[in-house]
């Protein structure tokens, strides 16, 4: 969830138990497989697996639409509870045959300052038609980078959790 103590996390409640809370709160009948809960500073994304026996595109689309409609009221109530508890918006999604479909979720602006060489990279992506704007190009570059270094990022997050755990066990200097 990022490093504690930065201005970005001022007044944001701890969500360290969010996954367990959602696993306990979700009805057992909603998903056919695993449920994942991803948390960042602004949003909690809950995604569960649905099985569709006949995996034609129309069947999958219909099954996702039915799930979304049938669970809407309960999902909204659970989201309200979670938002009050964790101070973050909640988004929902499903996975069918390895493909993830997210329902309404946040697109959060991120401000950055780039020097000319970095801007040229973004402009090249826009000029080549890979992205519609510098913002789209930056999002594309971040997704591509994340896809290629996921194992390293996971290892880095684990190391940060270990440091946080050690810091919590240390003396209280407050």
C-alpha positions as CSV (number, residue, x, y, z in Angstrom):
1,X,0.0,0.0,0.0
2,X,3.0,2.4,-0.1
3,X,5.1,3.9,2.5
4,X,3.5,5.2,5.7
5,X,3.9,8.7,6.9
6,X,3.9,10.6,3.6
7,X,1.6,13.5,2.9
8,X,-0.3,11.3,0.4
9,X,-1.6,9.2,3.2
10,X,-2.5,11.9,5.7
11,X,-5.8,11.0,7.4
12,X,-6.2,7.8,5.3
13,X,-7.4,4.9,7.6
14,X,-5.3,1.7,7.6
15,X,-6.6,-0.9,5.2
16,X,-4.3,-3.7,6.2
17,X,-7.2,-6.0,7.0
18,X,-9.4,-5.0,3.9
19,X,-8.9,-8.3,2.1
20,X,-9.9,-10.3,5.2
21,X,-12.9,-8.0,5.8
22,X,-14.2,-8.4,2.3
23,X,-13.7,-12.2,2.3
24,X,-15.8,-12.3,5.5
25,X,-18.4,-9.9,4.2
26,X,-19.0,-11.1,0.7
27,X,-21.8,-13.7,0.1
28,X,-20.4,-17.1,-0.6
29,X,-22.7,-17.4,-3.6
30,X,-21.3,-14.5,-5.6
31,X,-18.2,-15.9,-7.1
32,X,-17.3,-19.4,-8.3
33,X,-13.5,-19.0,-7.7
34,X,-10.9,-16.9,-6.1
35,X,-11.5,-13.4,-4.9
36,X,-8.7,-10.7,-4.9
37,X,-8.8,-7.4,-3.1
38,X,-6.3,-4.8,-4.2
39,X,-5.9,-1.6,-2.1
40,X,-4.1,1.7,-2.8
41,X,-4.5,5.2,-1.4
42,X,-7.7,6.0,-3.2
43,X,-9.5,2.8,-4.1
44,X,-10.2,-0.8,-3.1
45,X,-10.8,-3.1,-6.1
46,X,-12.6,-6.4,-5.4
47,X,-12.5,-9.0,-8.3
48,X,-13.9,-12.5,-8.2
49,X,-13.9,-15.4,-10.7
50,X,-17.1,-16.5,-12.4
51,X,-17.4,-19.7,-14.3
52,X,-19.3,-19.8,-17.6
53,X,-19.8,-23.3,-18.9
54,X,-20.4,-22.2,-22.5
55,X,-17.6,-19.6,-23.1
56,X,-19.0,-17.9,-26.2
57,X,-18.6,-14.1,-26.2
58,X,-22.4,-13.6,-25.9
59,X,-22.7,-16.1,-23.0
60,X,-19.8,-14.4,-21.1
61,X,-21.2,-10.9,-21.7
62,X,-24.6,-12.0,-20.6
63,X,-23.3,-13.7,-17.4
64,X,-21.3,-10.7,-16.5
65,X,-24.3,-8.4,-17.1
66,X,-26.5,-10.7,-14.9
67,X,-24.0,-10.8,-12.1
68,X,-23.6,-7.0,-12.2
69,X,-27.4,-6.4,-12.1
70,X,-28.2,-9.1,-9.6
71,X,-25.6,-8.0,-7.1
72,X,-25.8,-4.2,-7.6
73,X,-27.8,-3.3,-4.4
74,X,-25.7,-5.5,-2.1
75,X,-22.5,-4.4,-3.7
76,X,-23.5,-0.8,-3.1
77,X,-24.3,-1.5,0.6
78,X,-21.0,-3.3,1.1
79,X,-19.1,-0.6,-0.7
80,X,-20.7,2.1,1.6
81,X,-19.6,0.1,4.7
82,X,-16.1,-0.3,3.3
83,X,-15.8,3.3,2.4
84,X,-16.8,4.4,5.9
85,X,-14.3,1.9,7.4
86,X,-11.4,2.4,5.1
87,X,-11.9,5.9,3.6
88,X,-11.5,4.7,0.0
89,X,-13.9,4.2,-2.9
90,X,-14.7,0.5,-3.8
91,X,-14.7,-0.8,-7.3
92,X,-15.9,-4.3,-8.4
93,X,-15.1,-6.7,-11.2
94,X,-15.1,-10.2,-12.4
95,X,-12.7,-12.6,-14.1
96,X,-14.1,-15.0,-16.7
97,X,-11.7,-17.3,-18.5
98,X,-8.7,-15.2,-17.5
99,X,-10.2,-11.9,-18.8
100,X,-11.0,-9.2,-16.2
101,X,-13.9,-6.9,-16.5
102,X,-14.0,-4.0,-14.0
103,X,-17.2,-2.1,-13.3
104,X,-17.1,1.6,-12.4
105,X,-13.6,2.3,-11.1
106,X,-11.5,5.4,-10.5
107,X,-9.1,7.0,-12.9
108,X,-7.0,9.2,-10.6
109,X,-4.9,12.1,-12.0
110,X,-1.2,11.9,-11.1
111,X,0.9,15.0,-11.5
112,X,4.4,14.8,-12.6
113,X,7.1,17.1,-14.0
114,X,9.0,15.8,-17.0
115,X,12.1,17.1,-18.7
116,X,12.4,17.3,-22.4
117,X,13.7,13.8,-23.0
118,X,10.8,12.2,-21.2
119,X,8.3,14.5,-22.9
120,X,9.8,13.5,-26.3
121,X,9.1,9.9,-25.5
122,X,5.4,10.7,-24.8
123,X,5.2,12.9,-27.9
124,X,6.6,10.1,-30.0
125,X,3.9,7.7,-28.7
126,X,1.3,10.3,-29.5
127,X,2.7,11.1,-33.0
128,X,2.8,7.4,-33.8
129,X,-0.8,6.9,-32.9
130,X,0.0,4.6,-29.9
131,X,-1.7,7.1,-27.6
132,X,-4.2,9.9,-28.0
133,X,-2.5,12.3,-25.6
134,X,0.6,12.6,-23.3
135,X,-1.6,11.4,-20.4
136,X,-2.6,8.3,-22.4
137,X,1.0,7.7,-23.4
138,X,2.2,8.0,-19.8
139,X,-0.5,5.5,-18.7
140,X,0.5,3.1,-21.5
141,X,4.2,3.4,-20.5
142,X,3.3,2.7,-16.8
143,X,1.2,-0.4,-17.8
144,X,3.9,-1.7,-20.1
145,X,6.6,-1.2,-17.4
146,X,4.4,-2.9,-14.8
147,X,3.7,-5.9,-17.0
148,X,7.4,-6.4,-17.6
149,X,8.7,-6.0,-14.1
150,X,5.8,-7.5,-12.0
151,X,8.0,-10.1,-10.2
152,X,10.5,-7.4,-9.2
153,X,7.7,-5.1,-8.0
154,X,6.2,-7.9,-6.0
155,X,9.6,-8.6,-4.4
156,X,10.0,-4.9,-3.6
157,X,6.5,-4.7,-2.0
158,X,7.4,-7.7,0.1
159,X,10.6,-6.1,1.2
160,X,8.8,-2.9,2.2
161,X,6.2,-4.9,4.2
162,X,9.1,-6.5,6.1
163,X,10.6,-3.1,6.8
164,X,7.2,-1.9,8.0
165,X,6.8,-4.9,10.2
166,X,10.2,-4.4,11.8
167,X,9.5,-0.7,12.3
168,X,6.3,-1.6,14.1
169,X,8.1,-4.0,16.4
170,X,10.7,-1.3,17.3
171,X,10.6,1.1,20.2
172,X,7.9,3.8,20.4
173,X,9.7,7.1,19.9
174,X,6.5,9.1,20.0
